[in-house]
């Protein structure tokens, strides 16, 4: 990953998910911290996991 602020946090989240053997579906259930003045409510990692689940046909609402 390359980028500005927030990239180290996202690297840590993805590295932890890989180490834990999490699936994209598992990642959709993560409760990540946020600070409204500095970051969106939906973290880009969660958005990516949700998009992947949609593409493979496992939207959370279908559970």
PDB file of N, CA, C and O in Angstrom:
ATOM      1  N   UNK A   1       0.838  -1.177   0.000  1.00  0.00           N
ATOM      2  CA  UNK A   1       0.000   0.000   0.000  1.00  0.00           C
ATOM      3  C   UNK A   1       0.881   1.237   0.000  1.00  0.00           C
ATOM      4  O   UNK A   1       1.988   1.250   0.538  1.00  0.00           O
ATOM      5  N   UNK A   2       0.355   2.251  -0.611  1.00  0.00           N
ATOM      6  CA  UNK A   2       1.020   3.538  -0.608  1.00  0.00           C
ATOM      7  C   UNK A   2      -0.044   4.600  -0.415  1.00  0.00           C
ATOM      8  O   UNK A   2      -1.177   4.441  -0.870  1.00  0.00           O
ATOM      9  N   UNK A   3       0.307   5.660   0.245  1.00  0.00           N
ATOM     10  CA  UNK A   3      -0.663   6.723   0.439  1.00  0.00           C
ATOM     11  C   UNK A   3      -0.303   7.595   1.608  1.00  0.00           C
ATOM     12  O   UNK A   3       0.815   7.560   2.122  1.00  0.00           O
ATOM     13  N   UNK A   4      -1.267   8.373   2.014  1.00  0.00           N
ATOM     14  CA  UNK A   4      -1.068   9.333   3.087  1.00  0.00           C
ATOM     15  C   UNK A   4      -1.499   8.796   4.430  1.00  0.00           C
ATOM     16  O   UNK A   4      -1.250   7.643   4.781  1.00  0.00           O
ATOM     17  N   UNK A   5      -2.149   9.664   5.162  1.00  0.00           N
ATOM     18  CA  UNK A   5      -2.609   9.317   6.502  1.00  0.00           C
ATOM     19  C   UNK A   5      -3.543   8.112   6.472  1.00  0.00           C
ATOM     20  O   UNK A   5      -4.329   7.943   5.539  1.00  0.00           O
ATOM     21  N   UNK A   6      -3.449   7.294   7.486  1.00  0.00           N
ATOM     22  CA  UNK A   6      -4.341   6.157   7.617  1.00  0.00           C
ATOM     23  C   UNK A   6      -3.824   4.872   6.998  1.00  0.00           C
ATOM     24  O   UNK A   6      -4.326   3.795   7.317  1.00  0.00           O
ATOM     25  N   UNK A   7      -2.833   4.957   6.122  1.00  0.00           N
ATOM     26  CA  UNK A   7      -2.318   3.756   5.469  1.00  0.00           C
ATOM     27  C   UNK A   7      -1.717   2.775   6.487  1.00  0.00           C
ATOM     28  O   UNK A   7      -1.990   1.579   6.390  1.00  0.00           O
ATOM     29  N   UNK A   8      -0.918   3.225   7.448  1.00  0.00           N
ATOM     30  CA  UNK A   8      -0.372   2.262   8.411  1.00  0.00           C
ATOM     31  C   UNK A   8      -1.453   1.477   9.157  1.00  0.00           C
ATOM     32  O   UNK A   8      -1.296   0.280   9.399  1.00  0.00           O
ATOM     33  N   UNK A   9      -2.536   2.139   9.516  1.00  0.00           N
ATOM     34  CA  UNK A   9      -3.638   1.449  10.215  1.00  0.00           C
ATOM     35  C   UNK A   9      -4.238   0.378   9.317  1.00  0.00           C
ATOM     36  O   UNK A   9      -4.514  -0.734   9.768  1.00  0.00           O
ATOM     37  N   UNK A  10      -4.440   0.707   8.053  1.00  0.00           N
ATOM     38  CA  UNK A  10      -5.047  -0.256   7.133  1.00  0.00           C
ATOM     39  C   UNK A  10      -4.123  -1.432   6.870  1.00  0.00           C
ATOM     40  O   UNK A  10      -4.581  -2.567   6.736  1.00  0.00           O
ATOM     41  N   UNK A  11      -2.827  -1.168   6.795  1.00  0.00           N
ATOM     42  CA  UNK A  11      -1.860  -2.264   6.651  1.00  0.00           C
ATOM     43  C   UNK A  11      -1.946  -3.181   7.865  1.00  0.00           C
ATOM     44  O   UNK A  11      -1.952  -4.403   7.721  1.00  0.00           O
ATOM     45  N   UNK A  12      -2.011  -2.601   9.052  1.00  0.00           N
ATOM     46  CA  UNK A  12      -2.111  -3.400  10.281  1.00  0.00           C
ATOM     47  C   UNK A  12      -3.380  -4.256  10.284  1.00  0.00           C
ATOM     48  O   UNK A  12      -3.336  -5.428  10.657  1.00  0.00           O
ATOM     49  N   UNK A  13      -4.498  -3.678   9.874  1.00  0.00           N
ATOM     50  CA  UNK A  13      -5.773  -4.420   9.858  1.00  0.00           C
ATOM     51  C   UNK A  13      -5.681  -5.593   8.889  1.00  0.00           C
ATOM     52  O   UNK A  13      -6.069  -6.710   9.234  1.00  0.00           O
ATOM     53  N   UNK A  14      -5.173  -5.356   7.686  1.00  0.00           N
ATOM     54  CA  UNK A  14      -5.080  -6.419   6.689  1.00  0.00           C
ATOM     55  C   UNK A  14      -4.059  -7.477   7.107  1.00  0.00           C
ATOM     56  O   UNK A  14      -4.300  -8.671   6.930  1.00  0.00           O
ATOM     57  N   UNK A  15      -2.927  -7.052   7.657  1.00  0.00           N
ATOM     58  CA  UNK A  15      -1.922  -8.013   8.128  1.00  0.00           C
ATOM     59  C   UNK A  15      -2.486  -8.887   9.246  1.00  0.00           C
ATOM     60  O   UNK A  15      -2.233 -10.091   9.282  1.00  0.00           O
ATOM     61  N   UNK A  16      -3.239  -8.292  10.145  1.00  0.00           N
ATOM     62  CA  UNK A  16      -3.869  -9.056  11.229  1.00  0.00           C
ATOM     63  C   UNK A  16      -4.885 -10.043  10.676  1.00  0.00           C
ATOM     64  O   UNK A  16      -4.940 -11.192  11.115  1.00  0.00           O
ATOM     65  N   UNK A  17      -5.690  -9.602   9.714  1.00  0.00           N
ATOM     66  CA  UNK A  17      -6.695 -10.484   9.104  1.00  0.00           C
ATOM     67  C   UNK A  17      -6.027 -11.668   8.412  1.00  0.00           C
ATOM     68  O   UNK A  17      -6.499 -12.800   8.523  1.00  0.00           O
ATOM     69  N   UNK A  18      -4.940 -11.415   7.705  1.00  0.00           N
ATOM     70  CA  UNK A  18      -4.211 -12.498   7.033  1.00  0.00           C
ATOM     71  C   UNK A  18      -3.654 -13.474   8.059  1.00  0.00           C
ATOM     72  O   UNK A  18      -3.789 -14.688   7.907  1.00  0.00           O
ATOM     73  N   UNK A  19      -3.027 -12.941   9.103  1.00  0.00           N
ATOM     74  CA  UNK A  19      -2.439 -13.781  10.151  1.00  0.00           C
ATOM     75  C   UNK A  19      -3.502 -14.636  10.837  1.00  0.00           C
ATOM     76  O   UNK A  19      -3.254 -15.792  11.179  1.00  0.00           O
ATOM     77  N   UNK A  20      -4.687 -14.060  11.036  1.00  0.00           N
ATOM     78  CA  UNK A  20      -5.784 -14.774  11.701  1.00  0.00           C
ATOM     79  C   UNK A  20      -6.537 -15.705  10.754  1.00  0.00           C
ATOM     80  O   UNK A  20      -7.415 -16.450  11.188  1.00  0.00           O
ATOM     81  N   UNK A  21      -6.200 -15.669   9.466  1.00  0.00           N
ATOM     82  CA  UNK A  21      -6.882 -16.524   8.499  1.00  0.00           C
ATOM     83  C   UNK A  21      -8.310 -16.092   8.223  1.00  0.00           C
ATOM     84  O   UNK A  21      -9.159 -16.918   7.887  1.00  0.00           O
ATOM     85  N   UNK A  22      -8.579 -14.795   8.363  1.00  0.00           N
ATOM     86  CA  UNK A  22      -9.934 -14.287   8.162  1.00  0.00           C
ATOM     87  C   UNK A  22     -10.312 -14.267   6.684  1.00  0.00           C
ATOM     88  O   UNK A  22      -9.467 -14.057   5.814  1.00  0.00           O
ATOM     89  N   UNK A  23     -11.588 -14.487   6.423  1.00  0.00           N
ATOM     90  CA  UNK A  23     -12.126 -14.340   5.082  1.00  0.00           C
ATOM     91  C   UNK A  23     -12.639 -12.913   4.928  1.00  0.00           C
ATOM     92  O   UNK A  23     -12.721 -12.170   5.905  1.00  0.00           O
ATOM     93  N   UNK A  24     -12.984 -12.532   3.702  1.00  0.00           N
ATOM     94  CA  UNK A  24     -13.589 -11.214   3.485  1.00  0.00           C
ATOM     95  C   UNK A  24     -14.891 -11.116   4.261  1.00  0.00           C
ATOM     96  O   UNK A  24     -15.228 -10.053   4.783  1.00  0.00           O
ATOM     97  N   UNK A  25     -15.625 -12.218   4.339  1.00  0.00           N
ATOM     98  CA  UNK A  25     -16.874 -12.227   5.102  1.00  0.00           C
ATOM     99  C   UNK A  25     -16.604 -11.957   6.588  1.00  0.00           C
ATOM    100  O   UNK A  25     -17.336 -11.202   7.229  1.00  0.00           O
ATOM    101  N   UNK A  26     -15.562 -12.571   7.124  1.00  0.00           N
ATOM    102  CA  UNK A  26     -15.179 -12.321   8.521  1.00  0.00           C
ATOM    103  C   UNK A  26     -14.827 -10.851   8.729  1.00  0.00           C
ATOM    104  O   UNK A  26     -15.188 -10.249   9.741  1.00  0.00           O
ATOM    105  N   UNK A  27     -14.119 -10.288   7.758  1.00  0.00           N
ATOM    106  CA  UNK A  27     -13.680  -8.898   7.889  1.00  0.00           C
ATOM    107  C   UNK A  27     -14.847  -7.920   7.917  1.00  0.00           C
ATOM    108  O   UNK A  27     -14.739  -6.842   8.502  1.00  0.00           O
ATOM    109  N   UNK A  28     -15.960  -8.285   7.289  1.00  0.00           N
ATOM    110  CA  UNK A  28     -17.141  -7.407   7.298  1.00  0.00           C
ATOM    111  C   UNK A  28     -17.696  -7.219   8.712  1.00  0.00           C
ATOM    112  O   UNK A  28     -18.409  -6.251   8.978  1.00  0.00           O
ATOM    113  N   UNK A  29     -17.371  -8.132   9.602  1.00  0.00           N
ATOM    114  CA  UNK A  29     -17.864  -8.054  10.975  1.00  0.00           C
ATOM    115  C   UNK A  29     -16.924  -7.298  11.907  1.00  0.00           C
ATOM    116  O   UNK A  29     -17.228  -7.135  13.089  1.00  0.00           O
ATOM    117  N   UNK A  30     -15.799  -6.840  11.399  1.00  0.00           N
ATOM    118  CA  UNK A  30     -14.859  -6.103  12.247  1.00  0.00           C
ATOM    119  C   UNK A  30     -15.474  -4.786  12.706  1.00  0.00           C
ATOM    120  O   UNK A  30     -16.192  -4.121  11.959  1.00  0.00           O
ATOM    121  N   UNK A  31     -15.186  -4.437  13.915  1.00  0.00           N
ATOM    122  CA  UNK A  31     -15.645  -3.160  14.475  1.00  0.00           C
ATOM    123  C   UNK A  31     -14.405  -2.285  14.642  1.00  0.00           C
ATOM    124  O   UNK A  31     -13.758  -2.290  15.690  1.00  0.00           O
ATOM    125  N   UNK A  32     -14.088  -1.535  13.588  1.00  0.00           N
ATOM    126  CA  UNK A  32     -12.883  -0.714  13.590  1.00  0.00           C
ATOM    127  C   UNK A  32     -13.167   0.670  14.159  1.00  0.00           C
ATOM    128  O   UNK A  32     -14.263   1.208  14.005  1.00  0.00           O
ATOM    129  N   UNK A  33     -12.179   1.225  14.806  1.00  0.00           N
ATOM    130  CA  UNK A  33     -12.341   2.554  15.399  1.00  0.00           C
ATOM    131  C   UNK A  33     -12.363   3.629  14.318  1.00  0.00           C
ATOM    132  O   UNK A  33     -11.829   3.458  13.222  1.00  0.00           O
ATOM    133  N   UNK A  34     -12.992   4.724  14.665  1.00  0.00           N
ATOM    134  CA  UNK A  34     -12.984   5.874  13.764  1.00  0.00           C
ATOM    135  C   UNK A  34     -13.141   7.143  14.579  1.00  0.00           C
ATOM    136  O   UNK A  34     -13.603   7.120  15.720  1.00  0.00           O
ATOM    137  N   UNK A  35     -12.754   8.228  13.981  1.00  0.00           N
ATOM    138  CA  UNK A  35     -12.893   9.535  14.608  1.00  0.00           C
ATOM    139  C   UNK A  35     -13.519  10.455  13.566  1.00  0.00           C
ATOM    140  O   UNK A  35     -12.849  10.841  12.608  1.00  0.00           O
ATOM    141  N   UNK A  36     -14.791  10.812  13.734  1.00  0.00           N
ATOM    142  CA  UNK A  36     -15.498  11.578  12.704  1.00  0.00           C
ATOM    143  C   UNK A  36     -14.764  12.785  12.123  1.00  0.00           C
ATOM    144  O   UNK A  36     -14.883  13.031  10.923  1.00  0.00           O
ATOM    145  N   UNK A  37     -14.014  13.545  12.915  1.00  0.00           N
ATOM    146  CA  UNK A  37     -13.338  14.684  12.279  1.00  0.00           C
ATOM    147  C   UNK A  37     -12.199  14.280  11.330  1.00  0.00           C
ATOM    148  O   UNK A  37     -11.777  15.071  10.486  1.00  0.00           O
ATOM    149  N   UNK A  38     -11.705  13.037  11.480  1.00  0.00           N
ATOM    150  CA  UNK A  38     -10.521  12.631  10.734  1.00  0.00           C
ATOM    151  C   UNK A  38     -10.727  11.470   9.766  1.00  0.00           C
ATOM    152  O   UNK A  38      -9.890  11.256   8.889  1.00  0.00           O
ATOM    153  N   UNK A  39     -11.796  10.730   9.897  1.00  0.00           N
ATOM    154  CA  UNK A  39     -11.987   9.544   9.068  1.00  0.00           C
ATOM    155  C   UNK A  39     -13.470   9.265   8.873  1.00  0.00           C
ATOM    156  O   UNK A  39     -14.296   9.664   9.694  1.00  0.00           O
ATOM    157  N   UNK A  40     -13.806   8.579   7.781  1.00  0.00           N
ATOM    158  CA  UNK A  40     -15.212   8.227   7.545  1.00  0.00           C
ATOM    159  C   UNK A  40     -15.661   7.118   8.491  1.00  0.00           C
ATOM    160  O   UNK A  40     -14.835   6.391   9.044  1.00  0.00           O
ATOM    161  N   UNK A  41     -16.968   6.993   8.671  1.00  0.00           N
ATOM    162  CA  UNK A  41     -17.517   5.933   9.518  1.00  0.00           C
ATOM    163  C   UNK A  41     -17.155   4.574   8.937  1.00  0.00           C
ATOM    164  O   UNK A  41     -16.769   3.663   9.669  1.00  0.00           O
ATOM    165  N   UNK A  42     -17.280   4.439   7.625  1.00  0.00           N
ATOM    166  CA  UNK A  42     -16.951   3.172   6.962  1.00  0.00           C
ATOM    167  C   UNK A  42     -15.489   3.208   6.514  1.00  0.00           C
ATOM    168  O   UNK A  42     -15.127   3.947   5.598  1.00  0.00           O
ATOM    169  N   UNK A  43     -14.667   2.409   7.165  1.00  0.00           N
ATOM    170  CA  UNK A  43     -13.260   2.327   6.826  1.00  0.00           C
ATOM    171  C   UNK A  43     -13.099   1.722   5.426  1.00  0.00           C
ATOM    172  O   UNK A  43     -13.848   0.813   5.067  1.00  0.00           O
ATOM    173  N   UNK A  44     -12.151   2.199   4.640  1.00  0.00           N
ATOM    174  CA  UNK A  44     -11.941   1.637   3.302  1.00  0.00           C
ATOM    175  C   UNK A  44     -11.703   0.122   3.289  1.00  0.00           C
ATOM    176  O   UNK A  44     -12.062  -0.543   2.317  1.00  0.00           O
ATOM    177  N   UNK A  45     -11.109  -0.428   4.340  1.00  0.00           N
ATOM    178  CA  UNK A  45     -10.916  -1.879   4.410  1.00  0.00           C
ATOM    179  C   UNK A  45     -12.270  -2.577   4.476  1.00  0.00           C
ATOM    180  O   UNK A  45     -12.471  -3.600   3.821  1.00  0.00           O
ATOM    181  N   UNK A  46     -13.205  -2.032   5.264  1.00  0.00           N
ATOM    182  CA  UNK A  46     -14.541  -2.619   5.359  1.00  0.00           C
ATOM    183  C   UNK A  46     -15.306  -2.469   4.050  1.00  0.00           C
ATOM    184  O   UNK A  46     -16.028  -3.379   3.642  1.00  0.00           O
ATOM    185  N   UNK A  47     -15.151  -1.340   3.402  1.00  0.00           N
ATOM    186  CA  UNK A  47     -15.801  -1.129   2.108  1.00  0.00           C
ATOM    187  C   UNK A  47     -15.280  -2.159   1.104  1.00  0.00           C
ATOM    188  O   UNK A  47     -16.065  -2.753   0.365  1.00  0.00           O
ATOM    189  N   UNK A  48     -13.975  -2.372   1.074  1.00  0.00           N
ATOM    190  CA  UNK A  48     -13.390  -3.352   0.152  1.00  0.00           C
ATOM    191  C   UNK A  48     -13.880  -4.766   0.454  1.00  0.00           C
ATOM    192  O   UNK A  48     -14.195  -5.520  -0.466  1.00  0.00           O
ATOM    193  N   UNK A  49     -13.947  -5.129   1.727  1.00  0.00           N
ATOM    194  CA  UNK A  49     -14.435  -6.460   2.104  1.00  0.00           C
ATOM    195  C   UNK A  49     -15.892  -6.641   1.689  1.00  0.00           C
ATOM    196  O   UNK A  49     -16.265  -7.699   1.183  1.00  0.00           O
ATOM    197  N   UNK A  50     -16.717  -5.617   1.898  1.00  0.00           N
ATOM    198  CA  UNK A  50     -18.118  -5.695   1.480  1.00  0.00           C
ATOM    199  C   UNK A  50     -18.252  -5.825  -0.031  1.00  0.00           C
ATOM    200  O   UNK A  50     -19.079  -6.596  -0.518  1.00  0.00           O
ATOM    201  N   UNK A  51     -17.444  -5.076  -0.773  1.00  0.00           N
ATOM    202  CA  UNK A  51     -17.484  -5.158  -2.237  1.00  0.00           C
ATOM    203  C   UNK A  51     -17.063  -6.545  -2.720  1.00  0.00           C
ATOM    204  O   UNK A  51     -17.665  -7.092  -3.644  1.00  0.00           O
ATOM    205  N   UNK A  52     -16.028  -7.116  -2.095  1.00  0.00           N
ATOM    206  CA  UNK A  52     -15.600  -8.461  -2.464  1.00  0.00           C
ATOM    207  C   UNK A  52     -16.710  -9.464  -2.188  1.00  0.00           C
ATOM    208  O   UNK A  52     -16.972 -10.340  -3.012  1.00  0.00           O
ATOM    209  N   UNK A  53     -17.356  -9.347  -1.051  1.00  0.00           N
ATOM    210  CA  UNK A  53     -18.458 -10.253  -0.730  1.00  0.00           C
ATOM    211  C   UNK A  53     -19.590 -10.135  -1.746  1.00  0.00           C
ATOM    212  O   UNK A  53     -20.193 -11.145  -2.110  1.00  0.00           O
ATOM    213  N   UNK A  54     -19.889  -8.934  -2.206  1.00  0.00           N
ATOM    214  CA  UNK A  54     -20.914  -8.757  -3.231  1.00  0.00           C
ATOM    215  C   UNK A  54     -20.515  -9.473  -4.516  1.00  0.00           C
ATOM    216  O   UNK A  54     -21.335 -10.138  -5.149  1.00  0.00           O
ATOM    217  N   UNK A  55     -19.245  -9.329  -4.893  1.00  0.00           N
ATOM    218  CA  UNK A  55     -18.780  -9.936  -6.145  1.00  0.00           C
ATOM    219  C   UNK A  55     -18.804 -11.456  -6.095  1.00  0.00           C
ATOM    220  O   UNK A  55     -19.008 -12.108  -7.119  1.00  0.00           O
ATOM    221  N   UNK A  56     -18.599 -12.023  -4.916  1.00  0.00           N
ATOM    222  CA  UNK A  56     -18.623 -13.485  -4.813  1.00  0.00           C
ATOM    223  C   UNK A  56     -19.964 -13.989  -4.304  1.00  0.00           C
ATOM    224  O   UNK A  56     -20.121 -15.176  -4.016  1.00  0.00           O
ATOM    225  N   UNK A  57     -20.929 -13.084  -4.195  1.00  0.00           N
ATOM    226  CA  UNK A  57     -22.294 -13.482  -3.866  1.00  0.00           C
ATOM    227  C   UNK A  57     -22.569 -13.794  -2.421  1.00  0.00           C
ATOM    228  O   UNK A  57     -23.452 -14.596  -2.116  1.00  0.00           O
ATOM    229  N   UNK A  58     -21.827 -13.176  -1.521  1.00  0.00           N
ATOM    230  CA  UNK A  58     -22.048 -13.428  -0.094  1.00  0.00           C
ATOM    231  C   UNK A  58     -22.287 -12.131   0.652  1.00  0.00           C
ATOM    232  O   UNK A  58     -21.570 -11.830   1.606  1.00  0.00           O
ATOM    233  N   UNK A  59     -23.263 -11.369   0.244  1.00  0.00           N
ATOM    234  CA  UNK A  59     -23.578 -10.151   0.958  1.00  0.00           C
ATOM    235  C   UNK A  59     -24.047 -10.492   2.362  1.00  0.00           C
ATOM    236  O   UNK A  59     -24.728 -11.497   2.568  1.00  0.00           O
ATOM    237  N   UNK A  60     -23.685  -9.664   3.318  1.00  0.00           N
ATOM    238  CA  UNK A  60     -24.049  -9.908   4.712  1.00  0.00           C
ATOM    239  C   UNK A  60     -25.545 -10.037   4.885  1.00  0.00           C
ATOM    240  O   UNK A  60     -25.989 -10.812   5.733  1.00  0.00           O
ATOM    241  N   UNK A  61     -26.343  -9.311   4.117  1.00  0.00           N
ATOM    242  CA  UNK A  61     -27.795  -9.348   4.256  1.00  0.00           C
ATOM    243  C   UNK A  61     -28.379 -10.693   3.827  1.00  0.00           C
ATOM    244  O   UNK A  61     -29.533 -10.982   4.147  1.00  0.00           O
ATOM    245  N   UNK A  62     -27.614 -11.521   3.112  1.00  0.00           N
ATOM    246  CA  UNK A  62     -28.105 -12.806   2.669  1.00  0.00           C
ATOM    247  C   UNK A  62     -27.868 -13.907   3.696  1.00  0.00           C
ATOM    248  O   UNK A  62     -28.320 -15.034   3.498  1.00  0.00           O
ATOM    249  N   UNK A  63     -27.174 -13.609   4.783  1.00  0.00           N
ATOM    250  CA  UNK A  63     -26.864 -14.647   5.800  1.00  0.00           C
ATOM    251  C   UNK A  63     -28.094 -15.143   6.497  1.00  0.00           C
ATOM    252  O   UNK A  63     -28.004 -16.007   7.369  1.00  0.00           O
TER     253      UNK A  63
END
